[in-house]
């Protein structure tokens, strides 16, 4: 077994097209942070790396939606993510980005290394090309019918109805999402990584040498290898990304799945430059342990593709483990950025100020380590109130209050050791190694349970000895009880640090009696590490403690009700929107269960409503109208005829992203001229609490012109 001298820990790079939510945290950020903090507490040499993934078509699409450049989009979300993750206590040694100069150079050097070794296969292939716009189409810019389920608006890389991974060539009747034209197949040249040539090596490396990895990881890898691997292009015809460093590759960039994992290396180089250290041992020494923390959707990239890249390059170590987590749901529903169904980290930090450790605790306790798990606000409240407050907080509060009351905050000396204390010492001695073993097996949820079990041991000790009852008759015995109680809290303050770092430092400060100008003796407790815990001998009698106040506050029903209301408000509400020339759209909102008169409009009869002819239409084409930043000109298909509708949705949708979508329209609205265009109908939309519009469309594809009744 290798005796590792250092550890390189990575957390999957979050995509810089939106803020961080609790699914990201539970999936990879928090596990990676707990593991890194634990290693540091053991005195290990650790480099913890993360940063923003800033390339790919998703960024380009987001930029178009927001009317910004890709650079403006990634700048916005990079800073937002970096700030919230720092405030949440992520102990990255560096949090950088894949748009940095160092990353561009490192990724290009990596490509060049493989090219010069003859690893790549240069192929001319036919790819879809938009003749009207004269550009090759990325997978996400192509849509058509899914060959698996028949869904008519599947993307070129995946069908979002059935979840099948696709190749654009698989689509039936493909269309360009940019122009809605049928694209042509045109020859283009790309460089391919021959994954198929590494199949035998991967089978040996993963299925034999790393069969002890988590079952979900090994299982997914086995599935990929059983199906057979194929060469994958590492370049794309795009204008946003790391340019391919070849003269003949003008207009081509490195594919995001190729350049993103190289970010771990480039960011390590940045860290070295900032700290004056050498990055190479962390990536090139066999006595370094490389561990990738990811969600299950990233398994293929970190267990198949990136290892092949590293193996082909030859200068880098391979991962020793990739402990991928499953997904975290929210209130029984899948977390969705597009539907705004999420708990956003930056909002949590505002709503629950100084309660980072509460969310860390709940997410770790509910970690989706072996299967998808669920976060609910009621469970969040219950775990805080019945575990953090009632078990851990109660233990600390009782011991600190009694020490203040009886001994004016001075740590009392031991007067006698009974069988009760001997049992306590034996019980406590086992916990550091027990928790450590679970963390090193990536069973963080169980490790956290054991931490709380140690707090339960402390509460049991207090309940059995009842120092508040015997002080009047046996104050000397109370000295021993409180001494051991404080020693147990000192152990907890060390062992909780990976999970609850803010609470840990608060307790360490209190136990060390720190003043504004602490002496070396007062700082003694702060310097203790993992291997010092478990012996109930960390504190010196006669030293002073300082009161912590309430360690964890009870979370009241009103706070939870507020969060539930926020979630419900993020659910779509029905809204009718009509574009009006040069002004704000005329809107009518009708919430479920609410009288129309309460929505600000007069009540109508059934006869009034029955006059409306609501139908499903398919958007055939969409374009912005000159001299207006709000209006789109839509060509729609009603089955029996095609029409033009002017709609005030330009600030919410890019024209190319809504082509092929089905929408609900008022078909018998009297025509009116808008910007000299005859508009024949009204598109119905949904507006969420954030003011974002969402298409009101059928759950399943229906024929154009279908009546809504």
C-alpha positions as CSV (number, residue, x, y, z in Angstrom):
1,X,0.0,0.0,0.0
2,X,1.3,3.4,-1.0
3,X,2.2,5.7,1.9
4,X,0.9,9.0,0.4
5,X,2.9,12.1,1.3
6,X,0.5,14.6,-0.1
7,X,-3.1,14.8,-1.4
8,X,-4.6,16.6,-4.4
9,X,-8.3,17.0,-3.9
10,X,-10.6,18.4,-6.6
11,X,-14.3,19.4,-6.5
12,X,-16.1,19.4,-9.9
13,X,-16.0,22.8,-11.6
14,X,-19.4,24.5,-11.4
15,X,-20.7,25.7,-14.7
16,X,-20.7,29.5,-14.8
17,X,-24.2,30.1,-16.1
18,X,-26.0,30.5,-12.8
19,X,-25.6,30.7,-9.0
20,X,-24.7,27.8,-6.7
21,X,-27.6,25.8,-5.2
22,X,-27.8,23.1,-2.5
23,X,-27.6,20.3,-5.1
24,X,-24.1,21.4,-6.1
25,X,-23.1,21.7,-2.4
26,X,-24.4,18.2,-1.4
27,X,-23.1,16.6,-4.6
28,X,-19.4,17.6,-4.5
29,X,-18.4,20.8,-2.8
30,X,-19.2,19.8,0.8
31,X,-17.8,16.3,0.6
32,X,-14.6,17.6,-0.9
33,X,-14.4,20.3,1.8
34,X,-15.0,17.8,4.7
35,X,-12.4,15.5,3.3
36,X,-9.8,18.2,2.8
37,X,-10.4,19.7,6.2
38,X,-10.0,16.3,7.8
39,X,-6.7,15.6,6.0
40,X,-5.4,19.0,7.2
41,X,-6.5,18.2,10.8
42,X,-4.3,15.1,10.5
43,X,-1.4,17.2,9.5
44,X,-1.4,16.0,5.9
45,X,-0.1,18.1,2.9
46,X,-3.3,19.0,0.9
47,X,-4.0,20.9,-2.2
48,X,-7.7,21.5,-2.6
49,X,-8.6,22.8,-6.1
50,X,-11.7,24.2,-7.7
51,X,-12.9,26.9,-10.0
52,X,-15.5,28.0,-12.6
53,X,-16.1,26.0,-15.8
54,X,-16.6,28.9,-18.3
55,X,-16.6,27.4,-21.8
56,X,-19.1,25.5,-23.9
57,X,-22.4,26.1,-25.8
58,X,-24.4,26.5,-22.5
59,X,-22.5,29.7,-21.8
60,X,-23.2,31.0,-25.4
61,X,-26.9,30.2,-25.0
62,X,-27.0,32.0,-21.7
63,X,-25.3,35.0,-23.1
64,X,-27.8,35.2,-25.9
65,X,-30.7,34.9,-23.5
66,X,-29.3,37.7,-21.3
67,X,-28.2,39.9,-24.3
68,X,-24.6,39.8,-23.1
69,X,-21.3,38.5,-24.3
70,X,-20.1,35.1,-23.0
71,X,-17.3,36.9,-21.1
72,X,-19.8,39.1,-19.4
73,X,-21.9,36.1,-18.4
74,X,-18.9,34.1,-16.9
75,X,-17.6,37.2,-15.1
76,X,-21.0,37.7,-13.4
77,X,-21.5,34.1,-12.2
78,X,-17.8,33.4,-11.4
79,X,-17.8,36.2,-8.9
80,X,-21.2,35.3,-7.5
81,X,-20.2,31.6,-7.0
82,X,-16.7,32.4,-5.6
83,X,-18.2,34.8,-3.0
84,X,-20.9,32.6,-1.8
85,X,-18.7,29.5,-1.6
86,X,-16.1,31.4,0.4
87,X,-18.8,32.7,2.8
88,X,-20.1,29.2,3.2
89,X,-16.7,28.0,4.4
90,X,-15.3,26.1,1.4
91,X,-11.6,25.8,2.2
92,X,-10.2,25.8,-1.3
93,X,-6.5,26.5,-1.6
94,X,-7.5,28.2,-4.9
95,X,-10.8,28.9,-6.7
96,X,-10.0,30.0,-10.2
97,X,-11.5,29.9,-13.7
98,X,-11.0,28.3,-17.1
99,X,-10.9,31.6,-18.8
100,X,-7.6,32.5,-17.2
101,X,-4.4,32.9,-19.3
102,X,-2.8,30.1,-17.3
103,X,-5.6,27.7,-18.2
104,X,-5.5,28.6,-21.9
105,X,-1.8,28.0,-22.0
106,X,-2.0,24.7,-20.0
107,X,-4.9,23.3,-22.0
108,X,-3.1,24.2,-25.3
109,X,0.1,22.6,-24.1
110,X,-1.7,19.5,-23.1
111,X,-3.3,19.3,-26.6
112,X,0.0,19.9,-28.2
113,X,1.7,17.1,-26.1
114,X,-0.9,14.6,-27.3
115,X,-0.7,15.8,-30.8
116,X,3.1,15.5,-31.0
117,X,2.9,12.0,-29.5
118,X,0.5,11.0,-32.3
119,X,-2.3,10.2,-29.9
120,X,-5.0,12.0,-31.8
121,X,-6.8,10.8,-34.8
122,X,-7.4,13.5,-37.4
123,X,-10.7,12.9,-39.1
124,X,-12.8,14.7,-41.7
125,X,-16.4,14.1,-40.8
126,X,-19.8,15.5,-41.9
127,X,-21.4,17.8,-39.4
128,X,-24.5,19.8,-39.5
129,X,-24.1,23.3,-41.0
130,X,-26.5,26.1,-41.1
131,X,-26.3,27.4,-44.7
132,X,-28.4,30.5,-43.9
133,X,-26.1,31.6,-41.1
134,X,-23.0,30.0,-42.6
135,X,-21.8,28.3,-39.4
136,X,-21.4,24.8,-38.1
137,X,-23.9,23.9,-35.4
138,X,-23.0,22.7,-31.9
139,X,-25.1,19.8,-30.6
140,X,-27.3,22.0,-28.6
141,X,-28.1,24.2,-31.6
142,X,-29.7,21.2,-33.4
143,X,-33.1,19.8,-32.6
144,X,-35.4,17.1,-34.1
145,X,-37.4,14.0,-33.2
146,X,-35.8,11.6,-30.7
147,X,-35.3,8.2,-32.2
148,X,-36.0,6.6,-28.8
149,X,-39.2,8.2,-27.7
150,X,-40.3,10.3,-30.6
151,X,-40.2,13.7,-28.8
152,X,-40.1,16.3,-31.5
153,X,-37.8,18.8,-29.8
154,X,-34.9,16.6,-28.7
155,X,-31.5,18.3,-28.7
156,X,-28.5,17.0,-30.6
157,X,-26.8,15.8,-27.5
158,X,-29.7,14.6,-25.4
159,X,-33.5,14.1,-25.3
160,X,-34.8,16.0,-22.3
161,X,-38.0,13.9,-22.3
162,X,-36.5,10.4,-22.1
163,X,-32.9,11.3,-21.0
164,X,-31.2,9.4,-23.9
165,X,-27.8,10.6,-24.8
166,X,-27.8,11.4,-28.6
167,X,-25.6,12.2,-31.5
168,X,-27.0,14.9,-33.8
169,X,-27.0,12.3,-36.6
170,X,-29.5,10.3,-34.5
171,X,-32.2,12.9,-34.8
172,X,-35.1,12.5,-37.1
173,X,-35.8,15.5,-39.3
174,X,-33.1,17.7,-37.6
175,X,-33.4,21.5,-37.7
176,X,-31.2,24.4,-36.8
177,X,-32.2,26.0,-33.6
178,X,-30.7,29.3,-34.8
179,X,-32.6,29.7,-38.1
180,X,-35.2,26.8,-38.0
181,X,-33.8,25.8,-41.4
182,X,-32.9,22.2,-42.2
183,X,-29.1,22.0,-41.8
184,X,-26.8,20.5,-44.4
185,X,-24.1,18.0,-43.7
186,X,-20.8,19.6,-44.5
187,X,-17.3,18.3,-44.1
188,X,-15.2,19.6,-41.3
189,X,-11.9,18.5,-39.8
190,X,-11.4,17.6,-36.1
191,X,-9.0,15.9,-33.8
192,X,-10.3,12.8,-31.9
193,X,-9.2,11.1,-28.7
194,X,-9.3,7.3,-29.5
195,X,-11.0,6.1,-26.3
196,X,-11.5,2.7,-28.0
197,X,-7.7,2.0,-28.0
198,X,-7.7,2.4,-24.2
199,X,-10.6,0.0,-23.5
200,X,-8.4,-2.9,-22.2
201,X,-6.4,-0.6,-20.0
202,X,-9.5,1.0,-18.6
203,X,-11.1,-2.4,-17.8
204,X,-8.0,-3.4,-15.9
205,X,-7.5,-0.1,-14.2
206,X,-11.1,0.4,-13.1
207,X,-12.8,-3.0,-12.9
208,X,-9.8,-4.8,-11.4
209,X,-7.5,-2.4,-9.7
210,X,-10.3,-0.1,-8.4
211,X,-13.1,-2.5,-7.8
212,X,-13.4,-1.1,-4.3
213,X,-14.7,2.3,-5.6
214,X,-18.3,3.1,-4.9
215,X,-20.8,0.8,-6.5
216,X,-22.5,3.5,-8.5
217,X,-19.1,4.6,-10.0
218,X,-17.9,1.1,-10.9
219,X,-21.3,0.2,-12.3
220,X,-21.5,3.2,-14.6
221,X,-18.0,2.6,-15.8
222,X,-18.7,-1.1,-16.5
223,X,-21.8,-0.1,-18.5
224,X,-19.7,2.3,-20.7
225,X,-17.0,-0.3,-21.2
226,X,-19.5,-3.1,-22.0
227,X,-21.1,-1.0,-24.6
228,X,-17.7,-0.2,-26.2
229,X,-15.9,3.1,-26.4
230,X,-15.5,5.2,-29.5
231,X,-13.1,8.0,-30.5
232,X,-14.5,11.4,-29.4
233,X,-13.7,14.7,-30.9
234,X,-11.7,17.1,-28.7
235,X,-12.3,20.1,-30.9
236,X,-15.4,22.0,-32.0
237,X,-16.3,24.7,-34.5
238,X,-17.2,27.4,-32.0
239,X,-16.0,30.9,-31.3
240,X,-16.1,30.7,-27.4
241,X,-13.5,28.5,-25.8
242,X,-9.7,27.7,-25.8
243,X,-8.5,28.1,-29.3
244,X,-6.9,25.1,-30.9
245,X,-3.2,25.9,-31.1
246,X,-2.8,25.1,-34.8
247,X,-2.7,27.4,-37.8
248,X,-5.0,25.1,-39.8
249,X,-7.5,25.1,-36.9
250,X,-8.7,28.7,-37.2
251,X,-12.2,29.0,-35.9
252,X,-12.0,25.9,-33.8
253,X,-11.8,25.6,-30.0
254,X,-11.0,22.7,-27.6
255,X,-14.2,20.9,-26.7
256,X,-15.3,21.8,-23.1
257,X,-15.1,18.3,-21.8
258,X,-11.5,18.2,-22.9
259,X,-10.4,21.6,-21.5
260,X,-12.4,21.6,-18.2
261,X,-10.6,18.8,-16.3
262,X,-7.3,20.2,-17.4
263,X,-8.5,23.2,-15.3
264,X,-7.5,21.2,-12.2
265,X,-3.9,21.3,-13.4
266,X,-3.9,24.9,-14.6
267,X,-5.4,26.1,-11.3
268,X,-2.8,24.2,-9.4
269,X,-0.2,26.1,-11.4
270,X,-1.8,29.4,-10.5
271,X,-1.8,28.4,-6.8
272,X,1.9,27.6,-7.0
273,X,2.7,30.9,-8.6
274,X,0.7,32.8,-5.9
275,X,2.3,30.9,-3.0
276,X,5.8,30.4,-4.3
277,X,5.4,26.6,-4.1
278,X,6.0,23.8,-6.6
279,X,2.8,22.4,-8.2
280,X,4.5,19.4,-9.9
281,X,4.6,17.0,-6.9
282,X,0.8,17.4,-6.5
283,X,0.3,16.1,-10.1
284,X,3.4,14.2,-11.0
285,X,4.6,12.3,-7.9
286,X,3.5,8.7,-7.3
287,X,3.3,9.4,-3.5
288,X,0.5,11.9,-4.1
289,X,-3.1,10.7,-3.8
290,X,-5.5,12.4,-6.3
291,X,-9.2,12.3,-5.4
292,X,-12.0,13.8,-7.5
293,X,-15.3,14.7,-5.8
294,X,-18.1,14.8,-8.3
295,X,-21.8,14.2,-8.9
296,X,-22.9,11.1,-10.8
297,X,-23.5,13.0,-14.1
298,X,-19.7,13.6,-14.2
299,X,-18.6,10.0,-13.8
300,X,-17.7,9.3,-17.4
301,X,-15.6,12.4,-17.7
302,X,-13.6,11.7,-14.5
303,X,-13.3,7.9,-14.7
304,X,-13.0,7.3,-18.4
305,X,-12.1,10.4,-20.5
306,X,-9.8,12.3,-18.2
307,X,-7.9,9.2,-17.1
308,X,-7.3,8.4,-20.8
309,X,-6.0,11.9,-21.3
310,X,-3.7,11.7,-18.4
311,X,-2.5,8.2,-19.4
312,X,-1.9,9.4,-22.9
313,X,0.1,12.4,-21.8
314,X,2.2,10.3,-19.4
315,X,3.5,13.0,-17.1
316,X,0.6,13.0,-14.6
317,X,-0.7,10.7,-11.8
318,X,-4.1,9.1,-12.1
319,X,-7.0,9.4,-9.6
320,X,-6.9,7.0,-6.7
321,X,-10.6,7.5,-6.1
322,X,-13.6,9.2,-7.6
323,X,-16.3,9.1,-4.8
324,X,-19.3,10.3,-6.9
325,X,-22.5,11.2,-5.2
326,X,-26.1,10.8,-6.5
327,X,-28.5,13.7,-6.8
328,X,-30.2,15.8,-4.1
329,X,-33.9,16.6,-4.7
330,X,-35.9,19.5,-3.1
331,X,-39.2,18.9,-1.4
332,X,-39.7,15.7,-3.4
333,X,-39.0,17.3,-6.8
334,X,-35.9,17.5,-8.9
335,X,-33.9,20.6,-8.4
336,X,-34.2,22.7,-11.6
337,X,-32.4,26.0,-12.4
338,X,-34.7,26.7,-15.4
339,X,-37.8,26.3,-13.2
340,X,-36.2,28.2,-10.3
341,X,-36.9,25.2,-8.1
342,X,-33.8,25.4,-5.9
343,X,-32.4,26.7,-2.6
344,X,-29.7,29.2,-3.8
345,X,-26.7,29.4,-1.6
346,X,-26.3,33.2,-1.8
347,X,-30.0,33.6,-0.7
348,X,-29.6,31.1,2.2
349,X,-26.6,33.1,3.5
350,X,-28.8,36.2,3.6
351,X,-31.9,34.5,5.1
352,X,-29.9,32.5,7.7
353,X,-27.0,34.8,8.6
354,X,-24.2,33.0,10.5
355,X,-25.9,29.7,10.1
356,X,-23.5,28.1,7.6
357,X,-22.9,25.2,9.8
358,X,-26.6,24.4,10.1
359,X,-26.9,23.9,6.3
360,X,-23.6,22.1,6.2
361,X,-24.9,19.7,8.9
362,X,-28.2,19.0,7.2
363,X,-26.7,18.5,3.8
364,X,-24.1,16.1,5.2
365,X,-26.7,14.3,7.2
366,X,-28.8,13.9,4.1
367,X,-25.9,13.3,1.7
368,X,-26.9,11.4,-1.4
369,X,-24.0,9.0,-1.1
370,X,-25.6,5.8,-2.3
371,X,-28.9,7.0,-3.8
372,X,-30.8,10.2,-4.6
373,X,-31.9,11.9,-1.4
374,X,-34.3,14.7,-0.5
375,X,-34.0,18.1,1.2
376,X,-37.1,19.5,2.9
377,X,-37.4,22.6,5.0
378,X,-39.2,20.8,7.7
379,X,-36.4,18.3,8.0
380,X,-33.9,21.2,8.0
381,X,-35.8,22.7,11.0
382,X,-36.0,19.3,12.8
383,X,-32.3,18.5,12.4
384,X,-31.4,21.9,13.7
385,X,-33.8,21.9,16.7
386,X,-33.7,18.3,17.7
387,X,-30.0,17.5,17.0
388,X,-27.8,20.6,16.8
389,X,-29.8,22.5,19.5
390,X,-31.0,19.7,21.7
391,X,-27.9,17.5,21.6
392,X,-24.7,19.4,20.7
393,X,-25.8,22.9,21.8
394,X,-27.4,21.6,25.0
395,X,-24.2,19.8,26.0
396,X,-22.0,22.8,25.5
397,X,-24.5,25.2,27.1
398,X,-24.9,23.1,30.3
399,X,-21.2,22.6,30.9
400,X,-20.3,26.2,30.2
401,X,-23.0,27.6,32.3
402,X,-22.1,25.4,35.3
403,X,-18.4,26.2,35.0
404,X,-19.3,29.9,35.0
405,X,-21.7,29.5,37.9
406,X,-19.5,27.4,40.2
407,X,-16.0,28.3,39.2
408,X,-16.1,31.7,37.5
409,X,-15.1,30.2,34.1
410,X,-12.0,28.6,35.5
411,X,-11.3,25.0,34.3
412,X,-11.5,23.0,37.5
413,X,-8.9,20.3,38.5
414,X,-9.6,16.6,38.8
415,X,-10.2,15.5,42.4
416,X,-11.0,11.9,41.9
417,X,-11.6,9.5,39.0
418,X,-14.4,6.9,39.4
419,X,-15.5,4.0,37.2
420,X,-17.9,6.5,35.5
421,X,-14.9,8.6,34.3
422,X,-13.0,5.4,33.3
423,X,-15.9,4.3,31.2
424,X,-16.2,7.8,29.7
425,X,-12.5,7.9,28.8
426,X,-12.7,4.4,27.2
427,X,-15.7,5.5,25.1
428,X,-14.2,8.7,24.0
429,X,-10.9,7.2,23.0
430,X,-12.5,5.2,20.2
431,X,-14.2,8.1,18.4
432,X,-11.3,9.9,16.6
433,X,-10.3,6.7,14.8
434,X,-13.9,5.6,14.2
435,X,-14.8,9.0,12.5
436,X,-11.5,9.1,10.7
437,X,-12.0,5.6,9.2
438,X,-15.4,6.5,7.9
439,X,-14.2,9.8,6.3
440,X,-11.3,7.9,4.6
441,X,-13.9,5.5,3.2
442,X,-16.0,8.6,2.0
443,X,-18.8,7.6,4.3
444,X,-19.3,11.2,5.5
445,X,-22.9,10.8,6.6
446,X,-22.0,8.0,9.0
447,X,-19.0,9.9,10.2
448,X,-21.2,12.8,11.1
449,X,-23.5,10.5,13.0
450,X,-20.6,9.2,15.0
451,X,-19.7,12.8,15.9
452,X,-23.2,13.4,17.2
453,X,-22.9,10.1,19.1
454,X,-19.9,11.5,21.0
455,X,-22.0,14.5,22.0
456,X,-24.7,12.0,23.2
457,X,-22.0,10.3,25.3
458,X,-21.3,13.7,26.9
459,X,-25.0,14.3,27.6
460,X,-25.4,10.8,29.1
461,X,-22.4,11.5,31.4
462,X,-24.0,14.7,32.7
463,X,-27.3,13.0,33.2
464,X,-25.8,10.2,35.2
465,X,-23.6,12.4,37.4
466,X,-26.0,15.4,37.9
467,X,-23.5,17.9,39.0
468,X,-26.2,20.6,39.6
469,X,-27.7,18.3,42.3
470,X,-24.6,17.4,44.2
471,X,-22.7,20.7,44.2
472,X,-24.1,21.7,47.6
473,X,-23.0,18.5,49.3
474,X,-20.0,17.4,47.2
475,X,-18.4,20.3,45.3
476,X,-15.1,18.5,44.9
477,X,-16.8,15.8,42.9
478,X,-18.4,18.5,40.6
479,X,-14.9,19.7,39.8
480,X,-14.0,16.3,38.2
481,X,-17.3,16.1,36.4
482,X,-17.0,19.6,34.8
483,X,-13.3,19.0,34.0
484,X,-14.1,15.9,32.0
485,X,-17.1,17.6,30.5
486,X,-14.9,20.5,29.2
487,X,-12.3,18.0,28.0
488,X,-15.0,16.2,26.0
489,X,-16.1,19.5,24.4
490,X,-12.5,20.1,23.5
491,X,-12.4,16.8,21.7
492,X,-15.6,17.6,19.9
493,X,-14.2,21.0,18.8
494,X,-11.4,19.2,16.9
495,X,-13.5,16.3,15.5
496,X,-16.3,18.6,14.3
497,X,-14.0,20.9,12.3
498,X,-14.4,19.2,9.0
499,X,-18.1,19.3,9.3
500,X,-18.9,22.4,11.3
501,X,-15.9,24.7,10.9
502,X,-17.5,27.9,12.2
503,X,-18.8,26.2,15.4
504,X,-15.4,24.5,15.8
505,X,-13.4,27.7,15.8
506,X,-16.0,29.3,18.1
507,X,-15.5,26.5,20.7
508,X,-11.7,26.5,20.3
509,X,-11.6,30.2,21.0
510,X,-13.9,29.8,24.0
511,X,-11.9,26.9,25.5
512,X,-8.6,28.7,24.9
513,X,-9.9,31.8,26.6
514,X,-8.6,34.0,23.8
515,X,-8.2,37.7,24.5
516,X,-7.5,40.5,21.9
517,X,-3.8,39.8,22.5
518,X,-3.6,36.1,23.2
519,X,-0.5,34.6,24.9
520,X,1.1,31.4,23.6
521,X,-0.6,29.6,26.5
522,X,-4.0,31.0,25.5
523,X,-3.5,29.9,21.9
524,X,-2.6,26.4,23.0
525,X,-6.1,24.9,22.3
526,X,-6.3,26.4,18.8
527,X,-3.1,24.5,17.8
528,X,-4.4,21.1,18.7
529,X,-5.1,18.7,15.8
530,X,-7.0,15.4,15.2
531,X,-4.4,13.1,16.7
532,X,-4.6,15.0,20.0
533,X,-8.3,14.2,20.4
534,X,-9.8,11.3,22.3
535,X,-7.7,11.4,25.4
536,X,-9.7,13.9,27.4
537,X,-6.5,15.8,28.3
538,X,-6.4,18.8,26.0
539,X,-7.2,21.5,28.6
540,X,-5.1,22.7,31.5
541,X,-6.8,23.1,34.9
542,X,-6.7,26.7,36.1
543,X,-7.0,28.2,32.6
544,X,-10.1,30.3,31.9
545,X,-12.8,29.7,29.3
546,X,-15.0,32.4,27.8
547,X,-18.8,32.0,27.4
548,X,-20.0,31.1,23.9
549,X,-23.6,32.2,24.3
550,X,-26.2,30.1,22.5
551,X,-24.3,27.8,20.2
552,X,-27.3,27.0,18.0
553,X,-30.6,28.9,17.9
554,X,-33.9,27.2,17.5
555,X,-35.4,27.8,14.1
556,X,-39.1,28.9,14.4
557,X,-42.0,27.8,12.2
558,X,-42.3,31.3,10.8
559,X,-38.8,31.1,9.2
560,X,-39.6,27.8,7.6
561,X,-43.0,29.1,6.4
562,X,-41.2,32.0,4.8
563,X,-38.9,29.6,2.9
564,X,-41.8,27.4,1.8
565,X,-43.6,30.5,0.6
566,X,-40.6,31.5,-1.4
567,X,-40.5,28.1,-3.1
568,X,-44.2,28.2,-3.9
569,X,-43.9,31.6,-5.3
570,X,-41.2,30.4,-7.6
571,X,-43.7,27.9,-9.1
572,X,-45.2,29.3,-12.3
573,X,-48.4,31.3,-12.2
574,X,-50.7,31.8,-15.1
575,X,-50.3,35.1,-16.9
576,X,-51.7,36.4,-20.2
577,X,-49.3,38.7,-22.0
578,X,-49.9,40.9,-25.1
579,X,-47.2,42.9,-26.7
580,X,-48.0,46.7,-26.8
581,X,-46.0,49.1,-29.0
582,X,-43.4,51.1,-27.1
583,X,-44.5,50.1,-23.6
584,X,-44.9,47.5,-20.9
585,X,-46.9,44.5,-22.0
586,X,-50.5,44.5,-20.9
587,X,-50.8,41.6,-18.4
588,X,-53.5,39.8,-16.5
589,X,-52.5,37.5,-13.7
590,X,-54.8,34.8,-12.3
591,X,-53.4,32.7,-9.4
592,X,-54.8,29.3,-8.6
593,X,-57.7,29.7,-6.0
594,X,-57.8,33.4,-6.4
595,X,-60.8,35.4,-7.6
596,X,-60.2,37.3,-10.8
597,X,-61.4,40.5,-9.1
598,X,-58.5,40.1,-6.6
599,X,-56.1,40.1,-9.5
600,X,-57.1,43.6,-10.4
601,X,-59.5,42.7,-13.3
602,X,-63.3,42.6,-13.2
603,X,-65.1,39.3,-12.8
604,X,-66.2,37.6,-16.0
605,X,-69.0,35.1,-16.7
606,X,-68.6,31.7,-18.3
607,X,-70.1,33.1,-21.5
608,X,-67.3,35.7,-21.6
609,X,-64.7,33.0,-21.1
610,X,-66.3,30.7,-23.8
611,X,-65.8,33.4,-26.4
612,X,-62.0,32.8,-26.2
613,X,-60.6,30.4,-28.8
614,X,-57.4,29.0,-27.1
615,X,-55.2,26.8,-29.3
616,X,-51.8,25.2,-29.3
617,X,-49.5,26.6,-32.0
618,X,-45.9,25.7,-33.0
619,X,-43.4,28.5,-33.4
620,X,-41.9,28.2,-36.9
621,X,-39.7,31.3,-36.9
622,X,-38.8,34.1,-34.6
623,X,-36.9,37.4,-35.1
624,X,-36.3,40.6,-33.3
625,X,-38.1,43.7,-34.5
626,X,-35.9,46.7,-35.3
627,X,-36.1,49.6,-33.0
628,X,-37.7,47.6,-30.2
629,X,-35.9,45.7,-27.4
630,X,-39.1,44.0,-26.2
631,X,-40.8,42.7,-29.3
632,X,-40.4,39.5,-31.3
633,X,-42.1,38.7,-34.6
634,X,-43.3,35.1,-34.5
635,X,-44.4,32.9,-37.3
636,X,-46.7,30.3,-35.9
637,X,-48.4,27.2,-37.3
638,X,-52.0,26.5,-36.2
639,X,-52.3,23.4,-38.4
640,X,-55.1,24.9,-40.5
641,X,-53.1,28.1,-41.2
642,X,-49.9,30.0,-40.5
643,X,-50.0,33.4,-38.8
644,X,-47.8,36.3,-37.6
645,X,-47.9,37.3,-34.0
646,X,-46.0,40.1,-32.3
647,X,-45.1,39.3,-28.7
648,X,-43.4,41.3,-26.0
649,X,-41.1,38.5,-24.9
650,X,-37.7,39.5,-26.5
651,X,-36.1,40.2,-23.1
652,X,-36.9,36.7,-21.9
653,X,-36.2,34.5,-24.9
654,X,-33.6,34.5,-27.7
655,X,-35.3,33.9,-31.1
656,X,-33.4,30.8,-31.9
657,X,-34.2,29.1,-28.6
658,X,-38.0,29.1,-29.0
659,X,-38.2,27.9,-32.6
660,X,-40.0,24.6,-32.7
661,X,-41.6,25.2,-29.3
662,X,-45.3,24.7,-28.8
663,X,-47.3,27.6,-27.1
664,X,-50.8,28.4,-26.2
665,X,-52.4,31.4,-28.0
666,X,-55.6,33.3,-28.1
667,X,-56.5,32.5,-31.7
668,X,-59.6,34.7,-32.1
669,X,-58.2,38.0,-30.8
670,X,-59.0,40.8,-33.2
671,X,-55.9,41.7,-35.4
672,X,-54.0,44.8,-34.6
673,X,-51.0,46.5,-36.0
674,X,-47.9,46.7,-33.9
675,X,-44.8,48.4,-35.4
676,X,-46.6,48.2,-38.8
677,X,-46.9,44.5,-38.5
678,X,-50.3,42.9,-38.4
679,X,-50.4,40.7,-35.3
680,X,-53.1,38.0,-35.3
681,X,-53.3,36.5,-31.9
682,X,-51.8,36.6,-28.4
683,X,-49.3,34.3,-26.9
684,X,-50.0,33.2,-23.3
685,X,-47.0,33.0,-21.0
686,X,-46.3,32.2,-17.3
687,X,-44.4,34.6,-15.1
688,X,-42.6,33.4,-12.0
689,X,-41.9,35.4,-8.8
690,X,-38.5,36.5,-10.3
691,X,-40.3,38.1,-13.2
692,X,-39.1,35.5,-15.7
693,X,-41.4,34.3,-18.4
694,X,-42.0,30.6,-19.0
695,X,-43.8,29.1,-22.0
696,X,-47.3,27.8,-21.4
697,X,-47.3,24.6,-23.4
698,X,-48.7,21.1,-23.3
699,X,-47.0,18.4,-21.3
700,X,-46.9,16.2,-24.4
701,X,-46.5,17.2,-28.0
702,X,-49.9,17.7,-29.7
703,X,-50.9,18.5,-33.2
704,X,-50.7,22.2,-34.1
705,X,-54.1,23.9,-33.8
706,X,-55.4,21.6,-31.0
707,X,-58.1,23.3,-28.9
708,X,-57.5,24.2,-25.2
709,X,-60.7,23.7,-23.2
